[in-house]
């Protein structure tokens, strides 16, 4: 598949589409009610669609002023390595360029082994003296 054989559009994936993406990349299944609420409360969401099937997505979450987080940048394994992740990132970065003002924090938590992907877009790993934490 060539990257141009699909389109990236601003839209929220249906819950079943989103859950299928998460499972395909090994992130496990969520409770549907949690997924519905989370998807509805994103600031910005895009889907990569090929032949009317969602094969990737990406979201921006946060408070819309001080904090913006990239979340769920997902591409189905069969379509990875073909430039689709970059195409998903383009409208997300455009959204951030327009909405995240100087002084806003833009961050993400990268899955294991993909920090290089995000570094090409200007993201950097936090230094050891400023480690992040999350609740288990």
N, C-alpha and C positions, 0 to 999 in steps of 0.2 A: 504494500500500500504506500502510495505517496501521500505526504502530508496534505497536499491540496485536494485529495479525494474526500475530504470531510470539511465541514464548516464549523466554526466556533461562533456560538451565538450567546447573547446574554439571556439566560433563562435558568430557572431552578430545576434541577433534575427531579423527576418523580421519586418518591421514596423507594420504590422497588428498583429503579435505575441506580440510585445512590447506594443502596445496600449491596447491589450486585457489584458495583465498582469496588467498594470496600472489601468485599469478600474476595474478589479476583486478585487483589494485591496483597492479601493476607492480613488485612487489618481487622478481621473478625466482624461478626454481625452485631448490630446495635438493636435495641428495643425500637420498634417502629415509631412509637409516640415521641421518644427522645429525638429521633431523626427528623420527624415532621417539625417539631419545634425549632430545632437547630437550623434546618434548612430555611425555614420561614424568616428567621431573625438575622440572616446574613446581610451584610451591607451591599454586597455585589457578588453575583454568581454567573459563571459561564459554563456552557457545556460544549463538548466536541461531539459532533453528530456525523455518523456515516451511515448512509442508507437507512435513515430514520431510527437509528440505534445510538444511544448515548455510549460513547467509548472513552470518555474522559470528562473531567470537570475541574473547576477550581473556584475557590470562594475567598472573599475578604470578610473578616468578622472584626468586631471591635465596637468602640463607642462613637466612631465617626468624627472624632475631633482630636483627642490626644493619642488614642491607640488604634492601630490597624494591624491585624495579623492575617497572613496568608494561611489558608487552611485547605486541606483536602485537595491538593493538586494531584490528581489521580489520572493515570492513563492505563487502560486495560493492557495487560502484559503482551498480548499479541500485536499491539500497536506501539509499543515503546521503542525508543531508538530511531524514530522516523521523523523527529522534529515537531511532533504534536504537542509535547510539553511546552516548547517554546511558543507555539501558537496560542496555547492557553494562557501563558504568561503575558503576552502582548496586551490584551484588553485589561488584564488585571493591573499591569503597570501603568497603563493609561488612566485607569480609574484612580490609582494612588497618586499619580502626578497631578491630577485635577483636584482631589479631595484632601490629601494629607499635606497640610501646611507646614512650613518650617517650624521645627520644634516638636512635631508629632513623632511618635515612635512607630516604626514599621518593622515588624518582626515575623518570625516563623519558627516552627520546630521541625527540622528536617528529619526525615526517616533515615535510617542507617544507610550509608553509602551514596547519598545524593547531595552532599554539601557542594560538590563541584558544579552540579547543575545550577544551584542557586547563586553561587559566587559569580557566574557570568552576568547576572543581573544586578550586581552590586551588593549582595548580601555577604556578610562575614560572620565567622564563628565568634561567639563571645569569648573574650579573654578569660583565663582562669580566675582572675581576681574579681570578675563580675559574673559568676556562674548563675544560671537560671535554675529554677525549681518548678516542679509541678506536683499536684496532689494525686496520689495513687487511688 
